[in-house]
Amino acid sequence: MSTTRRPQRPHSTSRSTSRAPQHRTGTAANTTGARTAESPAVAKSSGIGAQTRAPAAKSGAYQERPGAAYGQTKATTYQERAATRGSRGPTNQNRRRRGKRSWLQTRWPIVSAVIGVVLIVAIFLVFANRTTGYKATVAPTDIVQETTHVPASVFAAVGPASLKNPFLATPSGTALLKGPDGKPEFLYMGAEYCPYCAAERWSMVVALSRFGTFSNLSVTESGPAPEPYPQTNTFTFNGSTYTSQYLDFVPVEMQTNQQDGLGGYTKLQTPTKAESAVFAQYDQPPYASQAGGIPFLSLGNQFIEVSAGYLPDVLNGQTWQTIAGALSNPTAPTTVEIVANANYLTAGICLMTNNQPASVCAAAPIPTLEKNYGSGK
C-alpha cells in the first residue's frame, strides 16, 4: 500500500524574506536630510554663521546709510561683538546643545537600521511558520463513486477521441522503476495550484481506479488568477491512500493552492532524493519543452509525460458534481477529454504491469493504443 505523505512545514527557503528572492533604504537618507536642515539653526544659535560674513562688509553696509540712529549703531556694535564671540567658537551652552543633537543624529541611523532588521526578521518568521497543509475538503461520496467507477462501455465508446498519446518512451533497456512495495511505480509530481495538474488528476483517478482503490480523496481547486484556467475544480492526492496489487502509486503534491503573499505558493510535500533524481533526469527535453514543468508522470521510468493530456479549458466553470456526474455519458465534452486521456494512461500502466489485470488490459481500446505507445504528442 502506497500512502501519500502528510504535508510538511515549509523550509526556511519559503518566500518571505527568503522565499521570494525579491526586496530599504530611505531611513538613513531622511536622517541625513534632517541633519542638514538643522545645521543653519545650530549655526545661528551659536553665532557661527557670522563667520561666513565679513564683519567689515556688514558694518560698512550700515555706515553707508546716512543719519543712522542710535539703535542702529548699537545693533552694529552688538553684531560685531557676536561676530567676535563667534570667531572664538561656540559658547559652552551651545556646545552642550550641539553635543546633544550630535548624539541623536549619530545614533538614529543605527536605531533605524535595527528596527528595519527586526521587521525583516518578523516577516520572515511569519512566512516561515505558515501552516503548509491546506485543508482541502473531503471529497463527497457521490463524486468519488462516479469518478472511480466509470463503466467499461464508456472507455470503449470514447477511445482515444482526438487526443494524441502524451507519453514518450525512454531509451530501450531503461531499468523498470519500482516503488516502495516492490511493484512498478507510477510517480506523479505536481502542485495543487497547477491547472494542468488539475485536469490530469481527473484522468489519473479514473485510470488508476481500474487497477486499485483510492481512499481519503479530497477535492480542491487550482490557483486563482492570474494563473491560467484559474480555480479549476479537481482532486488532490495529498492525504489520500491508494492500494493496488499491480503497481505502487507515488504522488507528490509539492505546493498548495494558497498564495504565500510573495508571488508564490506555500510548500506542501517534499519529494525524496530518489524522486527528485527521477524528476531531474526526465523533466527536461526531449520529454519536455523545458526543464522543471509539471505535471510530471513517470510510468516505471518506461514512459514519461510532462504535461496534461488535454487542456483544462473544458473544465472551466464546471463543478465537481457536474464533471463527475457526466462521466457515465460518453458524449459529454468533459467526459470525452477525461476518459480519452485515461485510456492512454491505462495503456501505459498495462505495458508497465505486463498487461495485468487482463480484464482491463484486454478491453477496448487498450490493445490498440498499446501498439504504437510512447510516440508522444
C-alpha positions as CSV (number, residue, x, y, z in Angstrom):
1,M,0.0,0.0,0.0
2,S,1.4,3.4,-1.0
3,T,0.5,6.2,1.3
4,T,0.7,9.9,0.4
5,R,2.9,11.8,2.7
6,R,1.3,14.2,5.0
7,P,2.1,17.9,4.5
8,Q,5.3,19.1,5.9
9,R,6.2,22.6,7.1
10,P,8.0,24.7,4.6
11,H,11.7,25.1,4.8
12,S,13.3,28.3,5.7
13,T,13.5,28.9,2.0
14,S,9.8,29.9,2.0
15,R,9.1,33.0,0.2
16,S,9.3,35.6,2.7
17,T,12.4,37.5,3.1
18,S,13.9,34.3,1.6
19,R,11.1,32.5,-0.2
20,A,10.7,35.1,-3.0
21,P,14.0,36.4,-3.8
22,Q,12.5,39.6,-4.4
23,H,13.1,43.0,-1.9
24,R,15.1,49.6,2.1
25,T,16.6,52.5,2.3
26,G,15.3,55.9,2.9
27,T,15.6,56.0,6.7
28,A,19.2,56.9,6.6
29,A,18.6,59.3,3.8
30,N,15.8,61.0,5.8
31,T,18.1,61.3,8.8
32,T,20.8,62.9,6.8
33,G,18.3,65.4,5.4
34,A,17.1,66.3,8.9
35,R,20.7,67.0,10.0
36,T,21.3,69.2,7.0
37,A,18.1,71.1,7.7
38,E,19.1,71.7,11.3
39,S,22.6,72.9,10.6
40,P,21.7,76.5,9.9
41,A,19.7,76.7,13.1
42,V,22.6,75.4,15.0
43,A,25.0,77.8,13.3
44,K,22.6,80.7,14.0
45,S,22.2,79.9,17.7
46,S,25.9,79.6,18.1
47,G,26.9,82.6,16.1
48,I,29.0,80.6,13.8
49,G,27.1,81.9,10.8
50,A,28.7,85.3,11.5
51,Q,32.0,83.8,10.3
52,T,30.6,83.4,6.8
53,R,30.0,87.1,6.5
54,A,32.8,89.6,6.6
55,P,32.2,91.9,9.6
56,A,33.7,94.9,8.0
57,A,31.5,94.5,5.0
58,K,28.4,94.2,7.1
59,S,29.5,97.1,9.3
60,G,30.1,99.1,6.2
61,A,26.7,98.4,4.9
62,Y,25.2,100.1,7.9
63,Q,27.6,103.0,7.7
64,E,26.5,103.6,4.1
65,R,23.1,104.7,5.4
66,P,23.4,108.4,6.4
67,G,21.7,109.5,9.6
68,A,22.0,106.1,11.3
69,A,20.0,106.1,14.5
70,Y,21.5,105.2,17.8
71,G,19.7,101.9,17.8
72,Q,21.4,101.0,14.5
73,T,24.8,101.8,15.9
74,K,24.1,99.7,18.9
75,A,22.9,96.9,16.7
76,T,26.1,97.2,14.7
77,T,28.1,97.0,17.8
78,Y,26.1,94.0,19.1
79,Q,26.6,92.2,15.8
80,E,30.3,92.9,15.9
81,R,30.5,91.5,19.4
82,A,28.5,88.5,18.3
83,A,30.9,88.1,15.3
84,T,33.9,88.4,17.6
85,R,32.4,85.9,20.1
86,G,31.6,83.6,17.2
87,S,35.1,83.7,15.9
88,R,36.3,82.4,19.3
89,G,33.9,79.4,18.8
90,P,30.6,78.4,20.4
91,T,29.8,79.1,24.0
92,N,29.6,76.2,26.5
93,Q,25.8,76.3,26.3
94,N,25.9,76.0,22.6
95,R,28.4,73.2,22.8
96,R,26.1,71.3,25.1
97,R,23.2,71.8,22.6
98,R,25.3,70.8,19.7
99,G,26.6,67.8,21.6
100,K,23.0,66.6,22.4
101,R,21.9,66.9,18.8
102,S,25.0,65.1,17.6
103,W,24.3,62.2,19.9
104,L,20.8,61.8,18.5
105,Q,21.8,62.3,14.9
106,T,24.7,59.8,15.2
107,R,22.6,57.0,16.8
108,W,19.3,57.5,14.9
109,P,20.6,55.7,11.7
110,I,21.7,52.8,13.9
111,V,18.3,52.7,15.6
112,S,16.5,52.8,12.2
113,A,18.7,50.0,10.9
114,V,17.9,47.8,13.9
115,I,14.2,48.5,13.5
116,G,14.4,47.5,9.9
117,V,16.2,44.3,10.7
118,V,13.7,43.4,13.3
119,L,10.8,44.0,10.8
120,I,12.5,41.8,8.2
121,V,13.1,39.0,10.7
122,A,9.5,39.3,11.9
123,I,8.2,39.0,8.3
124,F,10.5,36.0,7.7
125,L,9.2,34.2,10.8
126,V,5.6,34.8,9.8
127,F,6.0,33.2,6.4
128,A,8.4,30.5,7.6
129,N,5.9,29.3,10.1
130,R,2.8,29.5,8.0
131,T,0.7,26.4,8.0
132,T,1.7,24.4,4.9
133,G,-1.1,21.8,4.9
134,Y,-4.0,23.5,3.1
135,K,-7.1,21.8,4.4
136,A,-8.9,20.7,1.2
137,T,-12.5,19.4,1.5
138,V,-13.1,15.7,1.9
139,A,-14.5,14.5,-1.4
140,P,-18.2,13.8,-1.3
141,T,-19.1,10.1,-1.6
142,D,-21.1,10.5,-4.8
143,I,-18.2,12.3,-6.6
144,V,-15.7,9.6,-5.6
145,Q,-18.1,6.9,-6.7
146,E,-18.9,8.3,-10.1
147,T,-15.2,9.1,-10.8
148,T,-13.8,5.7,-9.7
149,H,-16.5,3.6,-11.3
150,V,-16.7,4.7,-14.9
151,P,-18.4,2.0,-17.0
152,A,-16.3,-0.1,-19.3
153,S,-18.6,0.8,-22.2
154,V,-17.7,4.5,-21.7
155,F,-14.0,3.7,-22.1
156,A,-14.7,1.8,-25.3
157,A,-17.1,4.4,-26.7
158,V,-14.7,7.3,-26.1
159,G,-11.5,5.5,-27.2
160,P,-8.6,8.0,-27.9
161,A,-11.0,10.5,-29.3
162,S,-9.0,13.3,-30.9
163,L,-6.2,13.2,-28.3
164,K,-2.7,12.2,-29.1
165,N,-0.7,10.0,-26.7
166,P,1.1,12.4,-24.3
167,F,3.8,9.9,-23.3
168,L,7.3,9.4,-24.7
169,A,9.2,6.2,-24.3
170,T,12.6,6.3,-22.5
171,P,15.6,4.6,-24.2
172,S,15.4,0.9,-24.7
173,G,16.9,-1.0,-21.8
174,T,16.0,1.6,-19.1
175,A,15.5,-0.2,-15.8
176,L,12.0,-0.5,-14.5
177,L,11.4,1.9,-11.6
178,K,9.9,0.0,-8.7
179,G,8.0,1.6,-5.8
180,P,8.2,1.1,-2.0
181,D,6.3,-2.2,-2.2
182,G,8.5,-3.6,-5.0
183,K,5.9,-3.2,-7.7
184,P,6.2,-1.0,-10.8
185,E,6.0,2.6,-9.7
186,F,3.7,5.3,-11.1
187,L,5.3,8.5,-10.0
188,Y,3.4,11.7,-10.2
189,M,4.8,15.1,-9.2
190,G,2.6,18.2,-9.3
191,A,1.1,21.0,-7.2
192,E,-2.4,22.0,-6.1
193,Y,-2.2,25.4,-7.7
194,C,-1.3,24.0,-11.2
195,P,-4.3,24.0,-13.5
196,Y,-2.8,21.4,-15.8
197,C,-2.3,19.1,-12.8
198,A,-5.9,19.8,-12.0
199,A,-7.0,18.4,-15.4
200,E,-4.6,15.5,-15.3
201,R,-5.8,14.3,-11.9
202,W,-9.3,13.6,-13.2
203,S,-7.9,11.2,-15.7
204,M,-5.5,9.7,-13.2
205,V,-8.2,8.9,-10.7
206,V,-10.3,7.4,-13.5
207,A,-7.5,5.3,-14.8
208,L,-5.9,4.2,-11.5
209,S,-9.3,3.1,-10.2
210,R,-9.2,0.3,-12.8
211,F,-6.1,-1.1,-11.0
212,G,-6.7,-0.4,-7.4
213,T,-8.6,1.6,-4.8
214,F,-8.4,5.2,-3.5
215,S,-9.4,6.2,0.0
216,N,-9.4,9.6,1.7
217,L,-9.5,11.6,-1.6
218,S,-10.2,15.3,-1.2
219,V,-11.4,17.9,-3.6
220,T,-9.7,21.2,-4.2
221,E,-9.2,23.8,-7.0
222,S,-6.2,25.2,-8.9
223,G,-4.8,28.6,-8.1
224,P,-6.6,31.9,-8.6
225,A,-5.9,34.4,-11.4
226,P,-3.5,35.3,-12.8
227,E,-2.9,31.6,-13.1
228,P,-4.2,30.2,-16.4
229,Y,-7.6,28.5,-16.1
230,P,-8.0,29.7,-12.6
231,Q,-9.8,27.8,-9.9
232,T,-10.3,24.7,-11.9
233,N,-12.1,22.1,-9.8
234,T,-10.2,18.9,-9.2
235,F,-8.9,16.4,-6.7
236,T,-5.8,16.5,-4.6
237,F,-3.7,13.4,-3.7
238,N,-2.4,15.0,-0.6
239,G,-3.6,12.9,2.3
240,S,-5.0,10.1,0.1
241,T,-4.2,6.4,0.1
242,Y,-4.0,4.1,-2.9
243,T,-3.9,0.3,-2.7
244,S,-3.2,-2.0,-5.7
245,Q,-1.8,-5.5,-6.2
246,Y,-0.4,-4.4,-9.6
247,L,1.5,-1.1,-9.0
248,D,2.7,1.4,-6.5
249,F,1.3,4.9,-7.0
250,V,3.5,7.6,-5.5
251,P,2.0,11.1,-5.7
252,V,3.8,14.2,-4.6
253,E,1.9,17.5,-4.3
254,M,4.8,19.9,-3.9
255,Q,2.8,23.1,-3.2
256,T,-0.6,24.1,-2.1
257,N,-3.0,26.5,-3.9
258,Q,-2.6,29.0,-1.1
259,Q,-0.5,32.1,-2.0
260,D,2.3,33.0,0.3
261,G,2.0,36.7,-0.2
262,L,5.2,37.0,-2.2
263,G,4.1,35.8,-5.6
264,G,4.3,32.0,-5.0
265,Y,2.6,29.2,-3.1
266,T,3.2,27.6,0.2
267,K,5.0,24.3,0.3
268,L,3.2,21.1,0.9
269,Q,5.1,17.9,0.3
270,T,8.8,17.4,-0.3
271,P,10.0,14.7,-2.7
272,T,12.6,12.2,-1.6
273,K,16.1,12.2,-3.1
274,A,15.2,9.3,-5.3
275,E,12.0,11.1,-6.6
276,S,13.9,14.3,-7.1
277,A,16.5,12.4,-9.1
278,V,13.9,10.9,-11.5
279,F,12.3,14.4,-11.8
280,A,15.7,15.9,-12.7
281,Q,16.6,13.2,-15.1
282,Y,13.4,13.2,-17.2
283,D,11.7,16.5,-16.7
284,Q,13.7,18.1,-19.5
285,P,14.0,17.9,-23.3
286,P,13.2,15.7,-25.2
287,Y,10.4,14.8,-22.7
288,A,9.5,18.4,-22.0
289,S,9.9,21.7,-23.9
290,Q,11.9,23.0,-20.9
291,A,13.1,21.7,-17.6
292,G,11.0,21.8,-14.4
293,G,7.5,21.5,-15.8
294,I,4.5,19.9,-14.1
295,P,2.6,17.7,-14.0
296,F,5.3,15.2,-14.3
297,L,4.4,11.5,-14.7
298,S,6.8,8.5,-14.9
299,L,5.3,5.1,-15.6
300,G,8.2,3.0,-14.2
301,N,10.7,5.2,-16.0
302,Q,9.5,3.4,-19.2
303,F,7.2,6.2,-20.3
304,I,7.3,9.9,-19.4
305,E,4.7,12.7,-19.6
306,V,5.4,16.3,-18.7
307,S,2.1,18.0,-19.5
308,A,-1.6,17.4,-19.2
309,G,-3.2,15.1,-21.8
310,Y,-5.8,17.7,-22.6
311,L,-6.4,21.4,-21.9
312,P,-8.2,22.4,-18.7
313,D,-10.5,24.9,-20.5
314,V,-13.1,22.1,-21.0
315,L,-13.5,22.1,-17.2
316,N,-13.9,25.8,-16.9
317,G,-17.0,26.7,-14.8
318,Q,-17.8,23.1,-14.1
319,T,-18.4,21.9,-10.6
320,W,-17.1,18.7,-9.2
321,Q,-20.6,17.2,-9.2
322,T,-21.1,18.2,-12.8
323,I,-17.8,16.8,-14.0
324,A,-18.2,13.5,-12.1
325,G,-21.9,13.1,-12.9
326,A,-21.2,13.3,-16.6
327,L,-18.6,10.5,-16.6
328,S,-21.3,8.0,-17.5
329,N,-22.1,9.9,-20.6
330,P,-19.5,9.2,-23.4
331,T,-20.6,12.2,-25.4
332,A,-20.3,14.9,-22.7
333,P,-17.4,17.2,-23.7
334,T,-15.7,16.8,-20.3
335,T,-16.0,13.0,-20.4
336,V,-14.5,12.8,-23.8
337,E,-11.4,14.6,-22.7
338,I,-11.0,13.0,-19.3
339,V,-11.7,9.4,-20.5
340,A,-9.6,9.6,-23.7
341,N,-6.7,10.7,-21.6
342,A,-7.4,8.0,-19.1
343,N,-7.3,5.4,-21.8
344,Y,-3.8,6.4,-22.7
345,L,-2.8,6.3,-19.0
346,T,-4.4,2.8,-18.8
347,A,-2.5,1.5,-21.8
348,G,0.8,2.8,-20.3
349,I,0.1,1.1,-17.0
350,C,-0.8,-2.1,-18.7
351,L,2.6,-2.1,-20.5
352,M,4.3,-1.5,-17.2
353,T,2.4,-4.3,-15.4
354,N,2.7,-6.9,-18.3
355,N,-0.9,-6.4,-19.1
356,Q,-2.3,-7.2,-15.7
357,P,-5.1,-7.4,-14.9
358,A,-6.3,-8.9,-18.2
359,S,-9.8,-7.8,-17.6
360,V,-8.6,-4.2,-18.0
361,C,-5.7,-4.5,-20.4
362,A,-7.6,-6.7,-22.9
363,A,-10.6,-4.4,-23.1
364,A,-11.1,-2.0,-25.9
365,P,-9.4,0.3,-26.8
366,I,-6.3,-0.6,-24.7
367,P,-4.7,-3.3,-27.1
368,T,-5.0,-0.8,-30.0
369,L,-3.4,2.0,-28.0
370,E,-0.5,-0.2,-26.9
371,K,0.7,-0.9,-30.4
372,N,2.3,2.5,-31.0
373,Y,2.7,3.6,-27.5
374,G,5.4,6.0,-26.4
375,S,5.5,8.1,-29.5
376,G,4.4,11.3,-27.7
377,K,2.3,14.2,-28.8
